[in-house]
């Protein structure tokens, strides 16, 4: 008997030790950096303790029954079919537990959907950012500031993920979790997010913010946040949205209000410069150099770095009739996409300069013989 008790104690000790070891690996829910995430963490901890108490009570009763009322000690089972008192107790107690959990959870959900101040008034937002999901990138529009840009998988991660690249993913910092253009927001600011999509359902999720929202074509979902602590926070698309779903990370940089103002001024300057560049006459060499960069970032995912494509879903650009035909036909295809296919419209995604450069690159690469150049001004005239 003592041997059985010793084995049981060793088993319990082993389970406790494994729990402590697991805690060292950070398996607990993260606390996050927003009011939402802290509320979720507190609810998680509160519910976990309820579960622990229930577990101790249930398994404690089972263990006492097993060791104290076993047949070898002469225990004789009671003969009865049911107990109304027991049935009432085990019905009422779970209901009370659920109510205790539901009340704070409901309050938290209401606050998430309808944020209010301490005096009960609706919380005023300081800025609004529109988030649009595309296969497989995000577009951010700062509604009051007139600033917008695309955010795609960082170049080093994009190269390392491709078969035959020769780059070891283990050598890439933040592999598949870094982007070329992170979303930048100020700290201690109430920010409204308007989320939608252009093609399929995506889901914008940054765990440290404590929420995620689906981005659905034709619909606008709303969320808000206020991050107190400057830093870099990473997330991913949380909705299976196609073959490159796993390569659609989210990076949010939270700056102090002073640093954010400087960043915003720089962004406005860059966008003003981009408008000037549309009217600039680019050389063929300049367009090819920029076009290769744009192609590898925005087009190679479907059409491959070699232009071979993945027929029939993603046709080859090498030897393509469209690419080797009139430039206007290819410009129209890139601007407006093609209904019923995976070719999306890039007219509202990429700048006129990026489109012109990418088209020039494809018409002079992969063995294509068009040999001409497309200027940004031409793309802008067709876009209008």
N, C-alpha and C positions, 0 to 999 in steps of 0.2 A: 504493500500500500504506500509506504514511504517512497518507493521507487516511482510509482505513478505520480505522486504529488511533486516529486523533484522534476520529473519530465515536464509536467504541466507548468511549473514555475519557469523552467528553462525556455519553454515555448513562449510564454508571456513576455519574458525578458527579451527574447529574440525579436518578437514583434515590436516591442517598444524601441529597441535599438534600431530596427529598420526604419521606424517612423522618424527618429531623430536624424538618422543618416539622410533620409529623403528631404528633411527640412533644410539640410545644408545645401542641397542642390536647388533651392529656390522654387519648390513646387507649390508654394502658397500663392494665393491670388495677390497680384501686385497692387500696391496702394494707390499708385497714380499721382497726378499732379493737379487735378481739378476737383471741384466740389462733388461732381458726379462720381468720379472714380473713388473718392474717399467714402461717399455714402454707400457705394456698392461694396467696398471693402468692409465697412462696418456691418452691413447686412450679412455679408458672407461669414464674418467672424461670429456674429450673434447666432446665426443659424447653425454654424458648426458646433458651437458650445451646446446648443439644444440637442443636436444629434449625439454629441459625446455623452451628455447626461442620460439620454434615452438608452444609448448603447450600454453604459455602465449598469443602469437599472435592469435592463433586459438580460444581458449576459451574466450579471451578478446573480439574478434570480435563477437562471439556468444552472450556473455552477453550484450554487448552494443546494439546489434540488438534486443535482447529479450526485454530489458527495454526501449529503446529509440524509437523503431519503431513498437510498438504493436498497435493493433487495437483500444484499449481504448483511445489512444492518437490521434486517427484520421489518423494514417499512412495508406497509400494506396499502395499496392504492385505494382511494375513495371510489365508491361506486355511485356515479351520478351522470346524468345526460347533459345538463346545462345549468348555468347560473345566471339568472336575470340580473343580479347585482353586478357580476363581472362584466356582462355584456354592455350594461349601461356605462360602467366605468371606462371600458376600453373604446367606447364610442365617443363619450363626452370629452375625455382627455385629449385625443387627437384633434378634435374640433377646436378646443381651446388653444392648443399649440398652433394650429394653422391660423387662427385669428390673431394671435400674438405676433406671428410672422407677417401676416398680410397687412396689418395696419401700417407699420413703418414702410413696408415695400410699396404700398399704394401711395403713401405720401411722397415717396421718392420719385415714383413714376409721374405723378402729377406735376411735381417740381421740374422734372426733365422736360415735360411737354409744355408747361406754362410757367416759366420762371418768374418769380415775384421777389420784391424787396421785402424787408422786415416789416414794413407797414402794410403789406398786402397789395401794393401796386405792381403792375406788370413791369418787369425789368427792362430798362431801355438798352438797346444795342448801340455800341459805338461804331461798328463797321460791319459790312456784309461781304462775304466771299462766296462766289458761285463756284461749285465744284462739278465738273463734267467728266464722266468716265468714257473713255474710248478703248477700243481694242488696240494696244494694251498700254495705255498712258492716261494721265490725268491732265486736265486743263483747269487753271485757276484764274478767275476773273475778280479783281478787286473793284466792286461795283461803283463805289464813290470816287475812286482814284483813276479809273480808266486804264489800269495796268492789267495785263493778262500774259500768261505764258504757259507752255507745255512742260510737264514733268514726266520724264521717262527714265527707264533703267540706266544707271550709270554706265559709262563706256567700258570701264574695266570689267564690271560684272557681265555686261553684254557679250564681251569678247570671250571671257572665261567659260561661259555657259555653252558656247558653240562647239560642236564636235570637231576635233582636229585643230583647235586653236593653238594647242601647245601651251596654254596658260593653266597653271594649277589653281583651281578655285580656292584652295586653302591659303594661297598667298595674297588673295584679294581681301582687303579690309571691308567689313560689312557686306560680304558677298550676297548679292540679290536683295540687299536691304538698303541700297543707296541709289540716289537719283542725280540727274544732271542739274535740275533746277528745283530745289526744295521750296515748299510753301513757307513763307516767312510771315510771322505775326508778332505783334507787340505783347508784352506781358501785362498783366493787370488790366485787361481790356475785354469788355463783353463783345464777343464776336458771333454773329449769326452766319451759319453755313446753309446755303441753298444747294441741294444735291440733285443731279439729274444725270442722264446718260444719252449718248447719241446713237448707240447701236444695240447693245444687249444689256442685261442687268449686271451692274457692278455693285460693290459695297465698300464704302470708305470707312476704314477701321484703324484707329490708333489706340492701342490698349491703354496707354497712360492717360487718355482723355476720358475713359470710362464709358464709352458708347460707340456704336457703329450705326450707320444708316445706309440703306439700299439706295443706289442711284439707278433709277428706272426711266427708260425712254418715255417721253411724253408726260412725265410727272415730276413734281418738285417736292422733295422731302426737306424738312427743316430740322436743324439742330443748332445748339449754341455751346460755347465754351468760354472759360476765362482761366488762363493758365498763369499761375502766380510765379512760377519758377522758370527763369530763362534756361534754355538748354536745347538739345536736339532730341526729338522723339520720333520713333519709327513705327510704321505699321505696314499693312498690306491690303490688297483687295481681298475681301472675305466672301466673295461670291464666285462660284465656278463660271468663268466668263469666256472660255475658249482655250485654245491650245497653249497660249502663253500667259494663262492666269497666274502662274507662279512667278512671273517676271514683271509684276506690276506693283512695285513697292510704293510706300508713302513716307516722305520725310518732312517733318515740320520743325523749323527752326524758330524758337521763341527768343526774341531780342528785347532788350530794354527799350522803352519808348524813344529814347534819344537815338539809339542805334537803328531802330526801325525807321525813324524819320530819315536818317542818312541813307539807308538802303532804298527807301521808297523814292527819294530824290534821284538816286543813281538809276533806278529802273525807269523812271520817267525820262531821264536823259537818254538812256539807251533806246527807248521806244521812239523818241523824237529823232534820234540818229537813224533808226531803221526806216522811218518814213522818208528821210532824205535819200537813203541808199536805194530806195525803190526807183527813184528818178535818175540814178547814176547809171552810166553806161559801163558795164562790167566787161573785162577782158575774158577770153575763153579760158585762160589758165586760172583766173580767179573763180570763175563759175565752176570749173571742174574740181578745184580744191574744196570749195565749200559744198559742192554737190555730193562729193564722196562722203563727207561727214554727215550731211543730212540723210543721204541714202542709207548709210550703215545704222543710223539711229532710228529712222522712221520706216524704212522700206524693207531692209534686209530680213526682218523677222518673218515676212511672208515670202518675199521673192528671192531670199538667200543672198549671201554676200557675192556670189558668183553670177547672180542674175538667172540661175537655173530654175527658180521657182519650185513649187511643189504641186504640179498638176494633179487633178483638174481644179482644185480649190484655188490655188495660187499659181497662175500661169507664168511661164518663163518670160523674162524680158529680153534674154539673149535671142536674137533673130525674130523678135516680135514684129508683126506687121504694124501695130500701133506705134511702137517706138521708132521704127524705121520709116514710117509714113509722114504725112504732114504734121508739123509741130502743133498746129491748132487743135487737131483731134486728140493728141495726147494731153495737151493743157486742159481741154474740156473734160477729159476723163478724170484727171487728177483733181480738178476743182470740184466736180459734181458727182464723182463716183459712178458706179454702175449698179442699178437696181437689180436685186435678185442674186447678187454675187457678194463675195467678201470684200470687194473693193469699195472702201468708204470714201466719202467726199472730204477732201483735205482743204477746201476753200476757206473754211472757218477755223481750221486747226493750225495750218502753217502760214507763215508770212509769204508775200509775193516773191520775196528774194529767195527764201528757202525752196519754194516750188520751182522757180526758174532754174536754180542751181541744180536741184535733183533731176529735173527733166534733161537739162544739158548733159549731166553726167551719164544718164542712162543712154542717151543718144550717141554718146561717144565712147561707150564702154561695152564689155561683154561681147565684142566682135561686131557690134552694131555699126552701121555705115552711114547713118544720117549725117553726122559730121557738123551739124549746125549748132548755133547757140540760141538760147531763149533768154531774153532780157526780162527783169522784174516788171518793167513798165508794160510789156506785152501781156504778162499774166494779169496785171491790175486792170488793164483795159478790157480783157475778156471776163474778168470777175465782175466788173461793174455792169 
